């Protein structure tokens, strides 16, 4: 009788595991984070419309990674950086006084600087170089508000 109960219990566990595997197979993207090179082939550069890029690439989800790639400054290339703005007003005006530097002028070289969207909040990204001119005149800014990773199709 004890052996029969163990067989029945084992069969129940196998069936439960099969259900879990089937559910995971039906929703393969639910736990899959994606990696996006900001600006695609243009990368992080002066004059590119990153707001349009976000609209074309979105939606973004928690745990997705944004990769900022840019050349180090030299005689022909201006420096670039990545700052996080604290709020929408600072973002709109490109006010860098309370901004947080998240990637300096050399961190975008090679494989680039990776920023993981861990929180479901609006992230305000700008280039802070040239006294904020890259932000104000060069369109080097965008916002992203990731959705819950559970919502990924």
Secondary structure by P-SEA (a helix, b strand, c coil): caaaaaaaaaaaaaaaaaaaaaaaaacccccbbbbbcccccccccccccaaaaaaaaccccccbbbbbbbbcccccbbbbbbbbbccaaaaaacccccccccccccccccccbbbbcccccbbbbbbccccccccccccccbbbbbccccccc
